[in-house]
Amino acid sequence: MDEIIRAAGALLGQPLRDPVDLGGSSRSTVLRCRTATGGSVIVKAFADEPEARRAYTGETAGLSLGLAGPELLAADVERRLLVMADLGDAPTLADLLLGTDPKAAERGLLEWARGLGRLAASSLPRRAEFAALWQQHTQGLPSWEDEPWQLQNADAFLDLLTECGLTAPPGLAEELTAVGTAGGERYPGFTPGDTCPDNNLITADGLRLIDFEAAGYQSVFLTAAYCRMPFSSCWCVHRLPADLARRIEEAYRSQVVTQYPELAEETHWQAGMAQAVVVWTVDSTVHLLRRSLPEDGWTHRTRRPVPTRRQVLRHRWTSALELPGYPAFTATMRLLLSEIAAGWDVPELPGYPAFRDRSEPALPPRGPAQ
């Protein structure tokens, strides 16, 4: 830690002191430090392993665009070290959803959805700039935009079914391959990558995003699916009231149609959303199922209340039971529910604490209008 502080101070041009560890991850150390002038900054140092190196490049290139995150004050590509402005201790969207104020949580969700939609719509002209920034800060790894992670997940998903003793329904491999990039080439938009509730600060100046480690351009549908599922790859997963889930999806959509007016057409929108739900359901299964087979466990090491991995998986599979255009995939969901989840003695996924009085069944999947 002392070495990180000294290097960051030299990078910033002033000494830093009084570090507070903000948690970080296996990829990075994150510190809040006091400056010589009495202010504070956030220092982030990345480990020397492949995903940490990619995360450094994503964070630095993403913040350099100056779109929605903290100001990037300095970066050192050799040390994989950056210093950014401190946004303070504003509540995160996760704090609001797990709290007791339904109006604050609802405002936070709508602000989150509109903010992400505006970001996706306004960022398209800067795609080449982001690519240049990636090369400027590169650690020799491709961006997530260039990494075929969805097809890699598809292969891992098929292998996992075999490992579980299940036979994939005919046509499943072809459906997963056809999902491809979920509209990424036709409808790209910038995203910090991890837009989960704990990475969104609800400040007096509006929504501010943190954690740009997976920043890049991806299909707007992949972000929109976070509104519907909800929070496709996160630990903070509970049920939303159905009316509110629809409102936040429409709040996001209302912004992206300014860039992609054809997405106002209902059939087009619902087809893209179904595709994104397939992508994220496969992703959840690949990342959670193997750990969930021998025993259950919480989705977060320290935060409470949170669901268990088995609760999340069963919710994901149930929510994907009716996706028009994906008969083999929906048959696979039924297979997982009957052969795997049937033996899980866990309660249904609860509603978010902030909306417990409005808890309703999970928002049913909607297919393209007929």
N, C-alpha and C positions, 0 to 999 in steps of 0.2 A: 504494500500500500504506500509506503514512504517513497518508493521509486516512482510509482505512478504519479503521486502528488508533485514530486520534484520535476518530472518530465512535463507534466501539464502546466505547471507554473512557468517553466522556461518557454513552453510553446505560447502561452498567453502573454508573457512579458511581465509578469508580476508574481510574487510568491503566493502560494495557497496554503491554507491551514484548516484545522478543525474538521477533518473529513468525517462524514456520516455515511455509513454503508447503506445504500438504498435497496439492496437485495441482489440486483443483477440476475445472472443465470450462469449455467455452465459455460456459456459462450463469452460472458463479459462481466467485468466488475464496474459497478455504477456508484459514484460517490457524489455527495453534495459537499462542496468546500467553500469556506469563506475566503474572500479576496482581501488584499491589503487595503482596499478602499472601503471595506465594510459591507460589500455586497456578497452575493453568492453565485456560484456557477455549478453546473453539473459536468462531471468528468466521467468519461466512459472509455474503458480500456478493454480490448478484445484479445482473446486467447489465440494461440498459434495452432489452430486446427482448421480443417477445411470449412466447416459451416460457420465458424467464428470469423474467418477471413472474408467469406462472402457477406456475412452480416455487417462487418465493418464497411465494406464498399457500399452496400445498400443504404446503411444509415447515413454515411457521409454524402453520397450522391443525392439521396432523397432530401436531406436537410438543406443541401446546397441550393435546391430549387426555391427555397423560401416560401413554400405554399401554405403550410398549415401547422408546422411544428415549431419548436423553439429555434431561435436564431443560432446558427452554427458559428462559433467564435473562432475556432482554430482546429486544425486537423493535422496529424502526422501519419502519413501513409506507411512509413517504415516501422513505426512502433504500434500501428493500429490503435491510435489514441485520438480522441476528439474531446473538445470542450464546447459546451453549448450553454445558452442562457437558461437560467432557472425560472421555470414557470410557477414556482411556489407550491403551496399545498392545497390547491383547489380540489374539490371532490371529483372522483372519477365517476363515470357512468355506472361502474360496478357498485360503488358506494351507494348511489341513489337507488339502484335496483334492489340491492340487498337491505335497504333501509326501510323506513316506515312512512315516508311522505309520498303518496301516489302522484300528487300533482307535480312535484319536483322530478320524479322519475319519468313521468310522461313528457314533460318539457324537455328533459335531457335526451330521451329517445328521439323525439322529433328533431331536436337540434342536431343530434348525431347523424340522423339519416339525411337531413337536408345538407349538412356540412359535407358529408362524404359525396353526395350527389353533385354539389357545386364543384368540389375538388376534381371529380372525375370529368365533368363537362368542361371546366376551364383549363384543364391541364393538357389537353390534346395537342395544342400547338407547340408544347415544350418537350415532346417525346425525343426529338433528336438531341436536344440539350441534355436530357437525362442520360442518353446513351453516351454522349461525350464525357459527362461527369463520371459515369461508371468507368470508362477507360482511364480517366485521370486518376482515379482512386483505386484502380483494380488491384486485386490480389491474385489474379490469374484464374479466376473462376467465372463461369457464365452467370448472368442474372437469372432470377427465377423466370423471367419472361422467355429466356432462351433455354431453360432447363425443361425437358419434357416430363415434368413431375406428374402430370395427370396420367400419361401412358405408363409411367413407372408404377404409379399407384394401381393402375388397372392390372398389370402383371402380378403385383404383390397380392392383390385382392383374390385373383384366381388361384394363386399358390396357397393362400390362406384357407380358402374353401377346401382344397384338397387336404391340407394339413388337419382340418377339422373333420375329415371323413365325409364331406359333402360333395355331391356331384353337381357341377354347374349346369343349369338348364341350357338346352340347346339355344344357341344364338347370343349367349351372354358376352362372350369375347368380342363378337362383332359389334354389339351395342356399345360396349365400353370403348372400343377403338373409334367408333363413329362420334362419340362425344367429343373427342379431340380436345381442343382448347376452349370449349364452351363459349364460342363467339369472340375469342380474344383478338382475332385478326380483323373482324368486322366492327367490333364495338369496344375498342380499348379505352381505358381511363386510368389515370394515375391513382395508386393506393399506397399507403404506408406498408401494406402487406398484412399486418396483424391489427385489425381494427376491433379487437375484442373490447369489452366494456372497461377493463382496467387500464387500457391504453388511450382513453379519451377523457381529457380533463374538461369539466364544465366550469369555465372561468367567467369572471365578470365581463370579459370581452368576447365571450362566446366560446365555441368549441375549439380546443387546441389538441392536436394529436401528438402522441409520443410513441416511441419505438418504431423506427423506420428500417429495422434490420432486413425486412423482406420487401422493401420498397421497389416499385416497378409498375409497369403497365400491364393490366390484365383485363379480361372481359368485365364490363360493368355488371353483367349478370352474376358473376362470382361474388361481387360485393353485395348486390341486391339480395342474394340468397341469405345473407346474414340477417336481414330483416325478417325473413319468412321462417327460418328453421327453428329458432333464431341462433345467431352467433355460431356459425358453422364449425369453427375449429377451436372453440374456447372452453375454458373451465367453468365460466359463469353462465351456465345453461339451465334455465327454468322455463316453464310455460308462460307465454304472454296471453292476456285477454285477446280473443280473436279480433275484435274490432280495432284494438290498438295495433296489433300486428299488421293488419291491412293498411292502417293509416301511415305507419312508418315506411312500409314498402312504397306506398304512393308518394310519400314525401321525397324519398330517394328518386323515384322514377320521374317526378315532376321536374327535377333538375337535369337529369341526363337526356330527357327528350329535347331540351334546348339545343343539344349538340347532335342528337340522333332522333329526329322527329318521327321516323318510322316506328320507333319503339312505343309510340302512343297507340299503335294498333294492337288490340288485345291479344289476338291469336299469336302474333309475333312475340309479344312480351311473355306470354305464358309458356310458349315453346322454349324460349331461352331460359326461363326460370326452371323448368323441368330439367333441362340439361345441366344447369348448375347444381340443382339438388342431387342429381346422380353423382356429380364430381365430388361434392362435399360429403355425401353419405359414404362413398367408397373411401375417402380420406379418413373419416372418423373410424370406420371399421378397421382399416389397415393399422391405424395408430393406437387403437384402444383394445381391440378384441383379444389379441394374444395375451396381454397382461390381465385381461378380465376372466380368462378361462379357469385358471387355478383358484382364484379368489377375487373378490370385489375390492374396490378401494376408492377413496375420494378423488375427485378431479383436481383438487388443489391441496398442496401439502399443509398449508396453514389457515387459509381463509375458510370461514363458516358463516352462514350455511351454504353448502355446495352439494350437488348431487354426486352419486357414485358413477363410476364408469359404466356399470351395467345399466343403470337408469338412463344414462345418455344414449347408449347404444340401442336399447329397446325403443326409446323415443324416436331416434333417427330412423330405425327400420320401419316402425309403425307409420311414421309421417311420409315415408316413401312408398307406401303400398299401392298408391294409385297415381301413376305417372304415365299418362297416355303417350304412346310411342315407344315404350320401353317394357314390353311384355316379359322378356327374359329377366330383366333386372328386378321387376316387381315380383316375379316368381321366386327370385333369389331372396328377396326380403321376407317373403312368406316362409321360405325354407329356414332362414336364420331364426325367425321368431318361433317356429315350431320345433326345430331340432336343437337350438342353442338356448334361446331366451326362455323357453318354457320351463326350464329347470332353475331359473333364477328367482329366488325368493326375496324380491326387493319391491318396495312400493312404486307406484307410478311417479313419473317426474312431477314434482310439485310446481305451483306457480311461483313467480317472483314474490318475495316477501312484501315488496311495496304495493303489490296488487292482490294480496291474498283475498280481500273481500270481493274482488272481481274475477276470481279464478274461473276459467272456463276450459272445456276440452281444447287441446292443442289445435291450432289452425289447420284445417284439412288441406292437403295438397290440392291445387287447382290446375287443371289442364287447359290446353288451348280451347278457346270457345269453338263450339261446333256450328 
